Amino acid sequence: MSNEIIDKLSSALKSAEGKLSSASSESDIESVRIELLGRNGLVPALSKDMKNVPPEQRAETGRAFNEAKEKLQKLLDEAKERLGPSSVSGAITDVTEPGRRWKIGKKHPITLVIDDCVAIFRRMGFIVAEGPEIDTVYNNFDALNTASDHPSRDPQDTFYFGDGRLLRTQTSPVQIRVMKSQEPPVRIVAPGRCFRRDTPDATHSMNFHQIEGLYIDKGVSMADLKSILLAFGREFFGPGVGIRLRPHFFPFTEPSVECDFSCVMCGGKGCRVCKNSGWLEISGAGMVDPNVMKAVGYDPEIWSGYAFGMGIERLAMIRYRINDIRLLYDNDKRFLSQFN
Ligand code: DAH
């Protein structure tokens, strides 16, 4: 069904569509709006004629009004959008308004410590090497001269995949990867994440970080190892720090030592942090075992070297006086925002 009002609305829409598609300014658009929807515009004028529409056509005519208004508004909006924001009157940019502050994230304390350690060792001529967090049982244990019944291999302590791979329990397998991929001399540090099946508590986490060091050359001695550890300690903790080496056992070094630094809290007098000993256990270390050299094809008669491995979380907890390792993994911004 059709009537005069419906016909007029549809022809008005057509002409508006034509005008709006060629509108080149905000005022072109506005004049179309006034012509049709303004107080004295066509649409209000036509709606006054509704009373003359026969009752059976009222519903349809009313619908035509609504549709026409909706369509028209859509055409106006589209025309404005096409012209872009610069033409929209009233959208003024206040160039004097202060800029919005971006919240800049901070480095995680673990990352800060890794960055610092790497920077210190780089200054001493080490370069950074990397290995995967999933490595082979061979690289993590066998090539590192770890006896088949060594307790660290126990499935209670290590995450195995059952296909010859595991989540590395230490960064030491990076030693193997580097030595297998290049001829000596070698001077690398390898920071990274490690995994052990520990029950989480204040000092244990199932994932944690270590930084590994390896130096292979001719005539490397334990004096070199001690001097590099002392130099690191002085840079990381301050010039007053002292070190001591205690005999220990690691499968991949012989002799092996545990390296302690004098307690940075009490200066060696004895306190809660160092359990009254005056010393903090920081690093495992030793002279690379000839069996490890053989596993990677280096001749132990020609080459010698030292290796060390320290816990990043432990360094972070001492430096920042953090008393629970879990704080490092909770992802609580109130905690993390304290570190720079
Ligand atoms: N991988 C040892 C651990 O996780 C730490 C270590 C000890 C690394 C002695 C070394 C080393 O390179 O020589 O307990």
Boltz pocket constraint, residues with backbone or C-beta under 6 A from the ligand:
constraints:
  - pocket:
      binder: B
      contacts: [[A, 169], [A, 170], [A, 171], [A, 172], [A, 212], [A, 213], [A, 250], [A, 252], [A, 253], [A, 257], [A, 283], [A, 284], [A, 285], [A, 286], [A, 287], [A, 306], [A, 307], [A, 308], [A, 309], [A, 310]]
      max_distance: 6.0
